Amino acid sequence: MRQQIERDGFASVDALTSAAEVARLVDVYDRLFDPDGPVGVQDRFELAGEPGQKALLPQVTNPERYAPELLETAAYRAATDIARSVLGEDVVPAGMHAIRKPAHDGAQTPWHQDEAYWDPRVEHHAVSIWMPLQPVTVGNGCMQFVPGSHRGPVLEHRLVSPDAHGLVLADLSVIREVVACPLPAGGATVHTGRTVHYTGPNATDAPRRALIMAFSRPTRPLAEPRSFGWQRPEWNS
Ligand code: NI
């Protein structure tokens, strides 16, 4: 796994947890996205559509604050073990998030690098472990990666739209070779903070639920801090 991630920037595993745990997680997950559920407005975002319009790509950040049982799962333990094997024993949790693509018109998650969202003043060594709660294919939004893209710098991004919270690469000419990663429910992909990735629209009759668990080595300030002009000012304040 570690060698594959160093070479390609991503890898996948067929089973992070059992079908029984996945079934329990679906209930937890849907409660997080319930408009009357426990998640505060500060942790609900729309990544693709416009505020007040139909949700196309709703995201919940910090779901473990509202559903601490997410931290007590076999999936989380397995994800932590993977992160340790890739990054080393000193990994720390770097937060979870959940992205739900509604049936029929769930939007694409545009091509991006995760590090483009993160604090540009510090050095990041991180992996994100992306686990779907139903089988995923290209048709409902499985992960797609550009192999080797993790070896370069953080590329220029822009906001998907002025009011959205999603980012997209400013120049899509880096998207040449693409590898799609279909998975069974409870499988996972693992990618680094710089691996360029994407998920397509959900054209199926069922929502596409994905839970993302991030881990990093302890961060330290960069000697020469960067500035990511595409970020919203509130992201790293
Ligand atoms: Ni991402």
Residues whose N, C-alpha, C, O or C-beta is under 5 A from the ligand:
A	BS01	NI	D114
